[in-house]
Amino acid sequence: FRTQVGVVGAGPAGLVLALLLQQAGISCIVLERHTREYVETRARAGFLEHRIVEFLRRNGFAKGLDLHGVQHTTCEFRLEGRQYIVPYGEMSGCAHTVYPQQFVVSDLIELFMTRGGTILFSHPVVKIEGLKDDKAVIHCQSQSLLEHSAAEKQVECDFVAGCDGFHGITRASIPSDHFSTVTRQYGIGWLALLAEVPASTERVIYALHESGFAGQMPRTPQVTRYYLECSPLDKQSDWPEERIWSELRKRMAVDGQGDDEQIPGKIIERRVLEMRSVVTETMQYGKLFLAGDAAHIITPVGAKGMNLAIADSEFLAEAFITYYREGDGTQLSKYTEMRLPHVWQTIEFSDWMLRLIHNLDESGNRTFSDRLRRARLERLCGQGDYAQSFAVNYVGK
Ligand code: RFL
């Protein structure tokens, strides 16, 4: 195969980039490790920022989310039985759209392929060469062939877009002395759950409790995502269903009564996530450009990961288009410099919000950090500039 841009990974970052390149008449091939069915059913994020929805609409990628997405304009914090409702939509004039990530992925795949795009599913990339040469070569294997022999395919390209997530291969192709990684591990875990049960309210709930944070995020009318703060070392087996529902009821209680609206249902996914953010402080090396989780991961607090991945691809596509149309590589050469400040702004917001919903005790004084977050919550509900700033950042205006 020979193409202009080889895109590694068919997640939100890779697919948005591929569609934008295709629309601009730039050839690209997407290589994906997993099957189409797998990527189209992998449930993760669900909250799309206002500006990302606008961007998807402008490009004609929003048909599914406009039909089936649900607008959210308020969120609720709970503390000791009290409910604090923040009307961030009213304050910002914008809304979130809730539309599960697997549906976004599925819509983008459908659109790209209907328009004649090539995605090689079940083709894990195993090696990338020539990143500093005239042409780069991506080596991948066909999964079905893998079972019998190590038959390999090669894709020659002008550029490689590394959109292969945090555990992908592209970032690992950059020599270690060419980048640094900046990490924060918060020492907190979240038990991330998906349950076949309608949410008890239509809005997101962030419950602050002495036993730890609990969250409820509606996904579809039948499926809800829940989070329970836990130790990052906990195993799924530490959390039998009974314990899950009893902790959710306790932590999300209103007026000490338990969240009576909270009805137990079938848990369809259960995994422990470690709260951490990691930024690779170069997003490019020679002919390789990283986008999305391949370059940075952010804690799920604030629901920013998928949005940041799409925003990277929007910028990267523009840079490729300028290069191919005008022969001007300035934007490409400034990719890291232009994107990293946005990445850090987003991580700063997520870090702020994490300290609001958890009692993050870094000084050894839990009472002090608890009082701080209460003060923060009071201010947030004051609807002044502080609340306004939250609204704009949260909704992604
Ligand atoms: P993805 O989605 O991980 O896609 C990368 C793709 O690359 C493929 N791949 C390879 N392909 C070929 N060869 C190889 N060697 C390969 N190695 C990997 C993978 O199979 C995959 O298909 O990365 P991308 O596109 O950068 O998108 C990032 C988002 O997926 C991620 O940031 C979000 O899911 C994070 N996130 C959330 N983000 C939000 O904006 N809002 C949310 O509400 C939200 N909730 C979440 C989340 C992430 C979660 N988990 C599981 C970490 C909730 C959870 C539970």
Residues whose N, C-alpha, C, O or C-beta is under 5 A from the ligand:
A	BS01	RFL	V8 G9 A10 G11 P12 A13 G14 L31 E32 R33 H34 V39 R44 A45 G46 F47 H123 P124 V125 C163 D164 G165 H167 G168 I169 A192 A291 G292 D293 A294 P300 A303 K304 G305 M306 N307 A309
